[in-house]
């Protein structure tokens, strides 16, 4: 049993929860003006793990045909037969139950919004079949996390959490544009839609810069609206450096360092933003 679960967690890159989780807590920190109660933090953590695990497993399940033809994904457990579809379906059901239970333990609004939120996460898996805006849809999915964190604490919504959510949406769309450049040949061959497949790599990297500029501007706006102290602005400065480095190491003719741009730089951004926000309330 543990071995099968380990295969599933490896398939969905469970460790990449790092990208979304800190922004959910950032929304919670803004709402609580510091650290929320321990029980609230626990249920936020479990809700995020449940939602992301269900969504990623669903994505692997519905995309198995395309994963089998992509050299980058041909070794995934569903493709090789190391995992059965039935096992993945059971994992999706368990993760969904965890998400709904966690939302119910937070408050009524969180529970009411959990089904449409999960539906959007599942819907993303089909978008590359018919639109090049799939990157933006992925951004919207992760952009839900800061308002969700705010809702978890207060049971309502705020302008600052919405702006942060839009900023996260642009941030995610920007790095997904970069990551998608690796699959341009496969997407064209399979008739899948993406910005790199439609407009080329050079235009895609330029678009990524533009949306990351918008994301940074929104991060600045959140700090101003929430009147956050100087540690937040130190964090924003580190984010700016990270974004600049991310774009400096990727070129249209050289995608060899895309994984470095994707994993290292973006993991740093989410963690730094959350930590800087929390520390801003402690000084």
Secondary structure, DSSP 8 states (H G I E B T S, - for coil): -HHHHHHHHHHTTGGGGHHHHHHHHHHHHHHHTS---HHHHHHHHHHHHHHHHHHHHHHHHHTHHHHTT-TTTTTSHHHHTSS-HHHHHHHHHHHHHHHHHHHHHH-HHHHHHHHHHHHHHHHHHHHTTT-TTHHHHHHHHHHHHHHHHHHHHHSS--HHHHHHHHHHHHHHHHHHHHHHGGGHHHHHHHT---HHHHH-HHHHHHHHHHHHHHHHHHHHHHHHHTT--HHHHHHHHHHHHHHHHHHHT-BTTB-TTHHIIIIIIHHHHHHHHHHHHHHHTT-
